[in-house]
Amino acid sequence: MKNGKAKGSGFERLVAKAFSDVFGVEFRRTPMSGGWSHDNPQVAGDLVCMDPTFDFPFCIECKNSEGWKLESLFTDNHKWFDDWWKQLIRECPVGKAGILVFTRNRAPVFAAASDHMHYSCQRIIVPGAWWIYIYEFNLFMDCLRHDESVVKRTI
């Protein structure tokens, strides 16, 4: 069985590869999995774009954790999601949109994005303090792949 750090690192590499495939530029785990961003304001979240000419408009936070169920978002038992979303908002620089990518063992991967970033593919809308759209990750990445305002951004 993997320890938590190895499990999280492996998931971050998987998500980095998916973003690399969609955007055609290399993404890597942020050194120290986001901890480096406190010393470097140019880096935020769990993934970093390695191409300085690509204007990556997102801050990505990855969570591979047990103890949550998606249906709990429709009850009062969703502190897990609130905590993850608050962390993303704290780390997300001004001018970037936050994306939370999350999963657990034997569960699909999901992507959560704020209400200003919504696509017509199948999604769950979570009202509350924030309006958040939750997508199955592969559908979300397909939407990004076809969004020319996102894919063709260069400095």
C-alpha positions in Angstrom: 0.0 0.0 0.0 1.3 3.4 -0.9 1.8 6.0 1.8 -0.2 9.3 1.5 2.7 11.4 0.1 3.5 8.9 -2.7 -0.2 8.5 -3.5 -0.6 12.3 -3.8 2.6 12.7 -5.8 1.5 10.0 -8.3 -1.9 11.6 -8.7 -0.2 15.0 -9.3 2.0 13.5 -12.0 -1.1 11.9 -13.7 -2.9 15.3 -13.7 0.2 17.1 -14.9 0.4 14.6 -17.9 -3.3 15.3 -18.7 -2.7 19.1 -18.8 0.5 18.6 -20.8 -1.5 16.5 -23.4 -4.2 19.1 -23.7 -2.1 22.2 -23.8 0.9 20.9 -25.7 3.4 22.2 -23.1 5.1 20.5 -20.2 3.6 20.5 -16.8 5.2 19.2 -13.7 4.5 18.9 -10.0 5.3 22.1 -8.2 8.5 21.5 -6.1 7.4 20.4 -2.5 3.9 20.0 -3.9 2.7 23.6 -3.6 4.9 24.5 -0.6 7.4 26.2 -2.9 4.8 28.7 -4.0 5.1 30.5 -0.7 8.6 31.5 -1.6 7.9 32.2 -5.3 4.9 34.3 -6.2 5.1 33.1 -9.9 4.2 29.5 -8.8 1.0 28.5 -7.2 -0.9 25.3 -6.6 0.3 21.7 -7.2 1.3 22.0 -10.9 3.5 24.4 -12.8 3.8 25.1 -16.5 7.4 24.7 -17.6 7.0 26.9 -20.7 7.5 30.6 -19.7 6.0 31.8 -22.9 2.6 30.0 -22.2 0.2 32.1 -20.2 -1.4 29.4 -18.2 -4.6 30.9 -16.8 -5.2 28.4 -13.9 -4.0 27.4 -10.5 -4.4 23.6 -10.0 -4.9 21.9 -6.7 -4.9 18.1 -6.6 -6.3 15.9 -3.9 -6.2 12.1 -3.8 -7.8 11.4 -0.4 -10.2 8.9 1.2 -13.1 9.7 3.5 -15.4 11.7 1.2 -18.4 11.0 -1.0 -19.6 13.3 -3.8 -23.2 13.0 -2.6 -22.2 14.7 0.7 -22.0 17.9 -1.2 -25.8 17.9 -1.1 -25.9 17.6 2.7 -24.3 19.5 5.6 -21.4 17.0 5.6 -19.0 18.6 3.1 -16.3 20.2 5.3 -13.8 18.1 3.2 -14.7 20.0 0.1 -14.9 23.4 1.8 -11.4 23.0 3.2 -10.0 22.0 -0.2 -11.8 24.8 -2.0 -10.6 27.4 0.7 -7.0 26.2 0.2 -7.3 26.6 -3.5 -8.7 30.1 -3.2 -5.9 31.1 -0.7 -3.2 29.9 -3.1 -4.7 31.1 -6.3 -3.0 34.3 -7.6 -5.1 37.2 -8.8 -5.9 36.8 -12.5 -5.9 33.0 -12.4 -8.9 30.6 -12.1 -8.7 27.9 -9.6 -9.3 24.2 -10.5 -9.6 21.5 -7.9 -8.9 18.0 -9.3 -9.8 15.3 -6.8 -10.3 11.5 -6.5 -10.1 8.6 -4.0 -9.4 4.9 -4.4 -11.7 3.2 -6.9 -13.5 6.4 -7.7 -13.6 8.6 -10.8 -11.5 11.7 -11.0 -13.4 15.0 -10.8 -12.6 18.6 -11.6 -14.2 21.5 -9.8 -14.1 25.1 -11.1 -15.8 28.3 -10.2 -18.9 29.6 -11.8 -17.1 31.9 -14.3 -15.7 28.8 -16.0 -18.6 26.6 -17.0 -18.9 24.3 -20.0 -22.0 22.7 -21.4 -20.7 19.1 -20.8 -22.3 17.1 -18.1 -21.7 18.7 -14.7 -23.0 19.1 -11.1 -23.6 22.7 -9.9 -23.0 23.2 -6.2 -24.7 26.3 -4.8 -23.6 27.9 -1.5 -21.0 30.4 -0.5 -19.5 29.7 -4.0 -21.2 28.5 -7.1 -19.0 25.6 -8.2 -19.2 23.4 -11.2 -18.0 19.8 -10.8 -17.1 17.7 -13.9 -15.9 14.3 -14.6 -12.2 15.0 -15.2 -11.9 13.6 -18.7 -15.0 15.5 -19.9 -13.6 18.7 -18.3 -10.2 18.2 -20.1 -12.1 17.6 -23.4 -13.9 20.9 -22.9 -10.6 22.7 -22.2 -9.1 21.1 -25.3 -11.7 22.7 -27.5 -11.7 26.1 -25.7 -9.5 28.2 -28.0 -9.5 31.1 -25.5 -7.6 28.8 -23.1 -5.5 26.5 -25.3 -3.8 29.1 -27.5 -2.5 31.6 -24.8 1.0 32.8 -25.2 2.8 35.7 -23.6 
